[in-house]
Amino acid sequence: MIVNSAKIAGQGSTSSRAAVDTSSIMEGAMTGCTARTDIFQHRLMEEPPPASATRRTRERYDQLVREAKTLCASCPLFTDCLFSAVAEHDVSGFVAGTTAAQRRSIRNLLDVEVQADDFDQLAGARGTRRPVSHEEVLRLRTQYPNDSLESLAMRLGCSLSTVKRHLRRARRGQSPATKAPRPRPEVSAVLDAFDAVVDQPRQSPRPGSTRVA
């Protein structure tokens, strides 16, 4: 994953939220999520284990989350990444110090609804995937019910997250029709909701934010 950020894990620590414009990040700079793809792209971070999972699996997931939070905590892109993952893009996995479930909770607090995006575009992998329709994904899922989601993505020539997004929509009975966009929240409201959901007060003042709240 290319987007990241977070809050510091561990009791008594404070979060680091120095924000910079992600479009003008220093050339050659390396963020924790790009340096440690073994953590951020681990299958458990993409699909958190259910309550029925083995204790070993749940402990491994908890360990990955702790490590990801520690890496995200010092990332200078925190504010931009959090705002993007909450108010601009619906992506899966661990982003901006949050799980997908936590980001949904933040959106609920803010009454925010975003259109799901292909994560490849957010990650900058432009031109390597083709757009697919909602109906096309469902048709192929029906045609190949025993295929893994990875296999369906390969058949469609799109990303795994795109397939998951359309299947989530189908399960929720949502129409892919475009809805009127709701006003985006202010950056300060997103940060406050983050604190409420993830339950750690942020350090104040927050240095270097490039977004206008």
Sequence and secondary structure as in RCSB ss.txt:
>XXXX:A:sequence
MIVNSAKIAGQGSTSSRAAVDTSSIMEGAMTGCTARTDIFQHRLMEEPPPASATRRTRERYDQLVREAKTLCASC
PLFTDCLFSAVAEHDVSGFVAGTTAAQRRSIRNLLDVEVQADDFDQLAGARGTRRPVSHEEVLRLRTQYPNDSLE
SLAMRLGCSLSTVKRHLRRARRGQSPATKAPRPRPEVSAVLDAFDAVVDQPRQSPRPGSTRVA
>XXXX:A:secstr
         STT  B      GGG  TT   HHHH HHHHT HHHHS   TTS HHHHHHHHHHHHHHHHHHHT 
TTHHHHHHIIIII B  S BTTB HHHHHHHHHHHT    B  HHHHTT TTSS    HHHHHHHHHH TTS HH
HHHHHHTS HHHHHHHHHHHHHT   S         HHHHHHHHHHHHT  B SS TT  S  
